[in-house]
Amino acid sequence: MSSHPDPRALGAFLRARRTQLDPQQCGLPTTDSPRRVPGLRREEVAALAAISVDYYTRLEQGRVRASTPVLTTLARALRLDQDQERYLYELAGRTDDRPHRRRPVQRIRPAMRRLLGQLVHTPALVLGKHLDILAWNPTATALYTDFAAVPAHHRNYLRLMFTDPTVRDLHTQWAHDARDAVAALRMEAATDPTDPELARLVGELTIQDADFRTWWAEHRVNSATYGTKHYRHPLVGDLTLDCDTWAAGDASGQRLMVLTAEPGSPSHDALRILTSWTAGQTEPDSARHTSREAPAG
């Protein structure tokens, strides 16, 4: 460590910073009840940073030292710029621990992209870390939503399941499918529990959705490599599709998710209709090969 910790100054900075934030810009739901304090409440900051309210309260009161992982998640939750983040670590006496490198951008593997491009008659997605949606084919757009219209930092399968009304209403067994998705994220979280992007996603959904809070607290895990999904599409009606995912052979964490129907079934015919609407769109869509990127440290 290259500086002396100042718990009281750190607490003052945390209090000041949370009063400067707009709750809606932080992804918090709009309520009719007036706020008695400007900015974010303590419990909202704690939820966004995926730490307990008691621990965060003691940080603001200067009664506990912040660990490096907590500082990382707080910097994201409080949306600190580079100078503010540097100041945060200086107050905590952990300047030597401050991250100085960008987290690598998630780039879809070339082989995965080629495979996605060949799947023209069935919906397919490439999922990255934390169920980020890295790429999709036209039939997936026709089934789910216009992924290209979704801001890149919100283009996450789990986030859309909970926050996008179109995607949510598509699932006739939404509670079952959403709970499985939460269990899949919980299983993935064990590999890197201090990842600030994971903390941000969990914090946002914890605040916004009571079901997510309940299911995340269950610590249920599921690899979610296969299953059956039931949809009610506004144009082609009910669909029963087999959902299978295949993991890349490297350490990228990327998975190809493919939805198929039994040949000759009504669902198979419905997929053919969806495919016909996407005729001419032969290339898979993507977020220009990128996903969320952490700010420079």
N, C-alpha and C positions, 0 to 999 in steps of 0.2 A: 504494500500500500504506500502511496506517495503523498497522502494528505491525512490530516487528523479529522476524525468524524466529529460532526457537530449535530447531535440528534435534535436539539431544539430548533436550529436553523433549518434542518431538513423538514421537520414537521411544519414549520411556518411556510416553507416553499410549497409543500404538498397542499396545504390549505389554500394558499393563494392561487395555485394553479387550477385547482378544481373549481374555484369560483369563476374562472375565466372561460370555462367551456360551455358550449351550447349543448344541452342534453340531446336534442334531436340530431345534431351533427355527430354525436357519439353513438347513434343507433338506438337511443332510448325511446320507448313508446310515448306518444302524446297523451296527456291526461287533462281532464277538466279541472282538477283541483289545483289551486294556486300553490306555487312553491314558496316556502318561507325563507329559503336561502337562495342566493344566486348560484348559478352553475350546477355542479353535481353534488349529490349527497355522499356522505362517507360510504354508505352501503352500496351505492352505485359504482364508486371507484373500486371498491373491494371486489365486486362482482365482475367488473370489466378486467381486473387484474387476476381473477381466479384465486384470491386469497380471502381469509376470513375477515369479517368486519372487526372482530376484536383485535386481530393482529394489525390491521390497518389503523385502527383507532390508536393503538399504542405507538405506532410509528408517528402519527401526527402529534402525539403528546410527548414524544422524545423519550419513551420508556423502553424502547427496544431498538436494536441495530438491524438495519435492512440487509438481507443477504443479496448476493449478486443476482440470482434468478429473480428475486422479487423486484429489484431495481429494473431489470430488463422488462418485466411485464408492466410495471408502473409507468415506465417511459412510453410504452405503447398505449396503455389505457389513458394516460393524460396527454397523449399526442404531442410529445415534446419534440422540438426541433433539435438540431445538432448542438447548439450552444446550451440550451436548457438541459439536454441529456448530460452533457459534460459537467454542468453545474450540479446536477443531481448526484452524480457519482463523486464529485469533490466533497459535497456536504456529507455524504455517507462514508467518506474515507476509503473509497474503493476505485480510485482512478486507474489503478493498474489492472483492474478486472473489467474495465469498460470495453465492450466489443468494438473493434476497429474495422471489421470487414463486413461487407454486404453479405447477406445470406444469398446463396446462389439462386438465380432465377430458375424456376422449373421449366425445362424445355422438353417437349415431347420427343421421344426417341424416334429416329428415322424409320426403323422397322415398324414401330407402332403406327406411325403416320401412314406408311404404305398399306398396312393391313386395314386401317380404318377406311382408307380410300377405296378399298376393294369391297367393302360391305355396303352395297348400294340398295339392298332390298330389306334391310332390317336396321332398327335404331341401334346406334353404338356411340359410346362416350369413352374418352380416355380420362381417367381420374388420377390425380396426383396426390401429394401429401394432404392429409386432413380432408380428403374427398373434394379437393379443388377440381374443377372441370377445366381441363387443359385443351381439349379438342372434342369435336362432335361431327357427325355426318348430317346431311340434310334431313334424313328421315327422323333422326333424333330431334331436330328442331321442329319438324311437323308434329311429332308426338308430344313433346314437353312444352317448349317455349322458344322464343327467339333468343338464344343464348348470346348472340352478338350484341343484342340491345341491353344486356345486363352489364353494369360496370364490372370491370375485370376484378376488382377487389371484393365484389359480392358474388362472383361466379363460383359458387361452392354448392355441391349437391345437397349437403345437410342444411345449409342456410336457406336454400330455395325451398326445401321441403317444409321448413317452419315459417318462412316469411313471405313466400310468393303465393298469393291466392290461386293463381292459375295452376301451378304445380301441385299445390296442396289439394285442390278440388279434383285433380286428375286421378288421384289415388282413392279407389273405393274402400280400401282397407288402410287408410292413412296411418292410424295409430300403430298398427302392426309394422308397417314399412318404416315409419319414422323411428320407432323404438329400435328396430334392427339397425338402422343407420347410426343411431346414437351408440349402440353397442359396438359397432364396427369402429367408430371414432375412439371410443374408450379403449378398445384393444390396441389401436395404433398409438394412442397416447402413452402407453407404457414404454415405448421405445425412446421417447424424448419428452418427458413430462414438463420440462422447463422451457419448451419452445414458445417464444412470445406470440407467434401467430396462432398456435393452438390456444393459448390463454386468452387471446383476444376473441377468437371465435366462440369459445366456451363462455366467456364473460358476456358477450353480446346476447347469445341465445338464452343464457341463464336469466338475464334481466327481462327479455322480451316474451318468454314462453314458460308457463307453469309446467306444462308436460315435459319440456326439456329438463327443467330443474329436477323434476321427480326422477326421470329416467337416468339422468347423468349421475344422480346420487345413488342409484341402485348398483353401480359398478358392474353391470351386466356386460359381458363381452361376447362378440360374435365375429367370426372371420368374414361372414356374408359373401361366400364365394359362389353360391347358387341359391335359387329359390324361384317362387312363382309370384308374379305381380298382377294385380287386377286393376284395370284402368277404366274410366268412363270418359271417352274423348268427346268433345262437344260436336264433332262433325261425323265421326265414324262409329260412335257408340261404344259398347262394352268390348274390352280386349282382355284376354287372359294370355300372358306372355311368360315364357321361361326366361329368367335373368341369370346369366352366368358371367363371372369375372375371371380374367386370367392375369396373373401378376407377371411383370417383366422379370427377366432373368438376372438383372443387375440389382444394385442397391438403390435405384431411383425411387422405388415405392409406387411406380406407375402401374395402373391396372386398366385393362380393356374390359369394358362392360357392354355386353351384347344382349339384346332382347329378341327372342325368336318365338314363333308360333307353330303349332302343329300343322303340317301341310293338310290342306283341305278343310280346315276349321274356319268358322266365321272370323276368328281373330286373324288368321292367315290372309283371308280375303281383305279384311280391313287394312292390314299392313300394305297390301298391294295397292290399295287406293291411296294411302299416304305416300307411297313411293312414287306413284304416278304424278302426284302434285309437285314432287321435287325433281321431275325430269329436267335434265339440262344442268343440274347442280352436281357435277361429278366430283368436285374436289371437296374434301372435308373442311369444315370451318374450324377456326381456332382463334385463340387470343393472340395471334401473331407469335405463336410459340412461347408466350410468356405467361406467367401467373403473377401473384403478388410478390413484391420485392420489398425487403426491409430498407429503411432509410440508412444512408451511410453513417457509419459510426465514427 
